[in-house]
Amino acid sequence: MTEDIDFEIDAEDLPQRAGERTLGSPSVIVDDLHITYRVFGGRRGGTTQTKTSLLNRAINLGRPDSGPITEVPAVRGVSFVAHHGETIGIVGTNGSGKSTLLRAVAGLLPPTKGRVFVSAEPALLGVNAALLPRLSGERNIMVGGLALGLNAKEVRERTQDVASFAELGDFLYLPMNAYSSGMASRLRFAISTITTPKILMIDEALATGDASFRKKSTARIEQIRDQAGTVFFVSHSLGSVRAMCTRVLWIDKGVLVADGDVDEVCDAYHEFVQGRKDASSGAKLR
Ligand SMILES: Nc1ncnc2c1ncn2[C@@H]1O[C@H](COP(=O)(O)OP(=O)(O)OP(=O)(O)O)[C@@H](O)[C@H]1O
């Protein structure tokens, strides 16, 4: 197991754990959730393919989306209840299903099986939010703001704040494909924090930008977290998870192997990635 654990972020720069906040009512209920991706390609004759008729194969010959379909079970039977007032870290090795789980809770992926109940519209805050490279920063702020539920007037009122938070200067009016990658990710972050959601989902957002922007963005996360009801935080940085979270879910190969106390789960996961323990060692923490 060669998972990298990033301890690079200075603990002093991190938002602190939400402390002894009393838990409120349930905000997210995930009940036996399964997410299976279906992708074109893969081994012909494999066990996960659907049958394509000879005629279809002949018609589709040469098309990139023709051929067998492979099913990738990314989340397998995950169940948990999150409450208002919790900051929940999600840890797991590469490809274990963390982002898929987050996207499913955010309503961006339909469950293959099982159900997700949310008490409010969750907002996914991540550096990977899709923006349109040919549009200016200003137009992207409008598109992003509308997508997050603001109306056009509200977005216009906040545009200068978003632009100055992202340190765009006059680049605000240039197409995003003229931005440096750091500038683009700062803008993504700034857009995704334009509102304060009741359920906030953060996917590796702390990795955004250089050290000074990271400090600023973590302060912004702390501010949002204090106002948001429930925060989910996917990260490979156990330092960040320990500093910020009040509970941790550990996902391995799509299965929830541990759900509980931050230090216990982080310690077990750390030992696991160091190759000292098997993933099943986390089961007792549930
Ligand atoms: N769009 C997709 N189509 C098909 N398979 C996918 C897709 N996205 C993810 N997967 C697969 O689903 C599994 C879970 O991926 P996911 O991105 O959720 O894991 P992760 O824990 O977030 O990984 P990482 O830490 O590398 O970001 C992996 O096997 C991955 O290859």
The ligand as a MOL file (V3000), in Angstrom:
LIG
                    3D

  0  0  0     0  0            999 V3000
M  V30 BEGIN CTAB
M  V30 COUNTS 31 33 0 0 0
M  V30 BEGIN ATOM
M  V30 1 N -16.6330 8.5210 -13.8150 0
M  V30 2 C -16.2100 7.2990 -13.4940 0
M  V30 3 N -16.4180 6.2640 -14.3280 0
M  V30 4 C -16.0210 5.0290 -14.0150 0
M  V30 5 N -15.3710 4.6920 -12.8890 0
M  V30 6 C -15.1200 5.6860 -12.0250 0
M  V30 7 C -15.5180 7.0340 -12.2840 0
M  V30 8 N -15.1370 7.7890 -11.2240 0
M  V30 9 C -14.5280 6.9530 -10.3600 0
M  V30 10 N -14.5060 5.6990 -10.8370 0
M  V30 11 C -13.9740 4.5050 -10.1750 0
M  V30 12 O -14.6800 4.3540 -8.9560 0
M  V30 13 C -13.7990 3.9600 -7.9100 0
M  V30 14 C -13.8740 4.9870 -6.7940 0
M  V30 15 O -13.3430 6.2120 -7.2750 0
M  V30 16 P -13.3760 7.5490 -6.4130 0
M  V30 17 O -12.8700 8.6590 -7.2750 0
M  V30 18 O -14.6980 7.7130 -5.7850 0
M  V30 19 O -12.3180 7.2040 -5.2830 0
M  V30 20 P -11.5560 8.1710 -4.2820 0
M  V30 21 O -11.4790 7.4330 -2.9880 0
M  V30 22 O -12.1890 9.5070 -4.2430 0
M  V30 23 O -10.1350 8.2290 -4.9690 0
M  V30 24 P -8.9660 9.3440 -4.8750 0
M  V30 25 O -8.4840 9.3510 -3.4650 0
M  V30 26 O -7.9450 8.8130 -5.8160 0
M  V30 27 O -9.5490 10.6530 -5.3160 0
M  V30 28 C -12.4310 3.8100 -8.5470 0
M  V30 29 O -12.2720 2.4470 -8.8820 0
M  V30 30 C -12.5130 4.6580 -9.7950 0
M  V30 31 O -11.6670 4.1230 -10.7790 0
M  V30 END ATOM
M  V30 BEGIN BOND
M  V30 1 1 1 2
M  V30 2 1 2 3
M  V30 3 2 2 7
M  V30 4 2 3 4
M  V30 5 1 4 5
M  V30 6 2 5 6
M  V30 7 1 6 7
M  V30 8 1 6 10
M  V30 9 1 7 8
M  V30 10 2 8 9
M  V30 11 1 9 10
M  V30 12 1 10 11
M  V30 13 1 11 12
M  V30 14 1 11 30
M  V30 15 1 12 13
M  V30 16 1 13 14
M  V30 17 1 13 28
M  V30 18 1 14 15
M  V30 19 1 15 16
M  V30 20 2 16 17
M  V30 21 1 16 18
M  V30 22 1 16 19
M  V30 23 1 19 20
M  V30 24 2 20 21
M  V30 25 1 20 22
M  V30 26 1 20 23
M  V30 27 1 23 24
M  V30 28 2 24 25
M  V30 29 1 24 26
M  V30 30 1 24 27
M  V30 31 1 28 29
M  V30 32 1 28 30
M  V30 33 1 30 31
M  V30 END BOND
M  V30 END CTAB
M  END
